[in-house]
Every structure is written in C-alpha cells, then in structure tokens.
Amino acid sequence: MKKEWIPNITIGQDYDVAYKDATIHFDVLGKMADFFGRDMPMHLHAEYCQIHLILSGKTLFNIDQNVYETENCAAFYTPPATPHAFLTEPTAPGYVITIHNTHLQKIMAELNAYSNHNSLLMPFHIDQQKDTKPNQQHWEQLLNLFKILKLEWNQSALYQRDSIEAIVKLILINMLRLSGAEQPKKQHNQTEILCFREFSTLLERHFLTEKQIQFYCESLHINESRLNYLCNKITKLSPKKMINGRILLEAKRLLSHTNKNLTEIAYTLGYIDPSYFSRFFFKNTGMSPSDFRKHHRADE
C-alpha cells in the first residue's frame, strides 16, 4: 500500500482566511482545538513555524519522531516543514503562534547579528516543571509576554503590527534562553525535508533576483525533476508555483503597505517591464495590481 505523505496545513487557508497573507497568526489553544481537535494527527506547515504554549495538563507532543511528554506548563517550537502531532487534555489552556518563514528568516537574521542561532532551524521543547530555579525568571517573562501578545492582538492601536512582531521576537528569545545547552544539536530528519528547507531558505534570499528553477537546482545540486518531486510531495505545489507565490506575497505587501507606484513595485520585484509584472499579477490573482490596492489598502 502506498503511504500518503504527511498533510500540509496552511492556517490562513484551512483555518482563518482573514489572515491568508499575514506573517503572524495568534490564537488561544482552545479555539484551534475546537476546529482541529485535541488529538491532532501528524501534519506539517510547509511555510510556517509554530510555537505552542500549554499552560496546564498532560501533553503528548511528537515533533519529527521525537516524543515529548509533559505534565504541566510547557512550550514547543516547530520549524517550517517539520512533521508534528500532539494530544492535549480536553480543557488544557494555552496559545498557538504561527509565523511565516519569511518573518522567521528576518528574526533569525537579526539574532545572528549577535550570535549564531541555528537552533531555530530545529525543533525543541521547554518544560517548566523540569527547569531549575534560576530559569523561573525567564518562565515568568515568557508567560507575561504571551499575556501581552493576547492583549495586543485583540485591540486595534497605532503600530499594532510592529508591536506584535516585537513581542513575538521576545518570546522566541526567551524560549532560546530556556532551551539551554541540553537541547540536541542534530535533528533526526528526513533528507527530503532538509532539502526542502534548503530550497525555502534559498527562495527567501533570492526570489527578487532569481526566478528560474535552474538557479535553485544548481544551488541544491539536484535536477529539476527531483525538486519538483520534493515540492509537490510536501506542499502539493511545484517549485515554479512556490517562486511565483513568494513574489505575489511580496507584491501584495508592497501594494497594501507602501506608497510605491506600480513601476517602483515592479522594479523592486525584479521586473524591468512593469506591464509584464501587471500581467503576471493578474494571471495569478484575477485582479490588476491597482484593483488589489484599492481593496486591500492598509488603514493609514
């Protein structure tokens, strides 16, 4: 019998369409559990990492074949394209943060200005019950940050997006502090997922200048058939659709959140001919860039 590949879940499409193009999504565990269930079978988020904070109750969390069992407050970090499954008690409270790989790369770049935080490429968990007393201060900070994030998420205020991004970064910093040196340095992972992550990283770095599949194949030292196979297996998308999707996401952001005109946006995205960009955008969205801007303009 042919084994089915682990399903890829996109929060903005499968759960909360209001945040289809958002880089960060936040919700309480109970609300998501009502939708997906407390006993969540193995799945992955190809372009997103996740942070789960469970405040109380027994939790069984399987991340990439590493099984973690906790009795009380614990947090779990799952990188993009990492298979995971979990089981929580019916009334266990907590929170879930979902972060798009584009924003994760930004956070990693900022943290790497001070030290090499490759640990954000690997899953890890932290358990309050097993931590020593010196770490309790970081735990208090972490729990307070989640409370602050909840308050910020549920209000509409000036600089809200910037505030949310700053809080999420602080949450990751606190989790890294709490993870300590005892976390495994190597992740037991499938070669296919590691290669896919490499492609995702390359795409994030070069999508403005490199739009041809050949560049990525040469960088990964694999042929086009192999890359097509990996991307379709994990995301059900071809490499070309992933490249186009990343360009479209950036185009939507520029149209929604900047005052750049269409020519400037086209040049920013690596298109010398603005009319070609407009045709590309219309073909993939069914709307002209101008119409999209009218309907999705961010509030001033």
MOHU-V117374 format. One record per run of one state. SS is the DSSP state (2 for helix, 1 for strand, 0 for the rest). FROM is the first residue (numbers start at 0). LEN is the number of residues. Records with the same first field share a line. If there is no record, write none. Layout:
# MOHU-V117374
SS: FROM-LEN ; FROM-LEN
This chain:
# MOHU-V117374
0: 0-6 ; 8-2 ; 14-2 ; 19-4 ; 36-2 ; 44-3 ; 54-4 ; 63-2 ; 70-3 ; 78-5 ; 88-5 ; 111-6 ; 121-2 ; 130-2 ; 153-6 ; 179-11 ; 206-6 ; 220-3 ; 235-3 ; 257-4 ; 268-5 ; 285-3 ; 296-4
1: 6-2 ; 23-5 ; 38-6 ; 47-7 ; 58-5 ; 65-5 ; 73-5 ; 83-5 ; 93-7 ; 123-4
2: 10-4 ; 16-3 ; 28-8 ; 100-11 ; 117-4 ; 127-3 ; 132-21 ; 159-20 ; 190-16 ; 212-8 ; 223-12 ; 238-19 ; 261-7 ; 273-12 ; 288-8
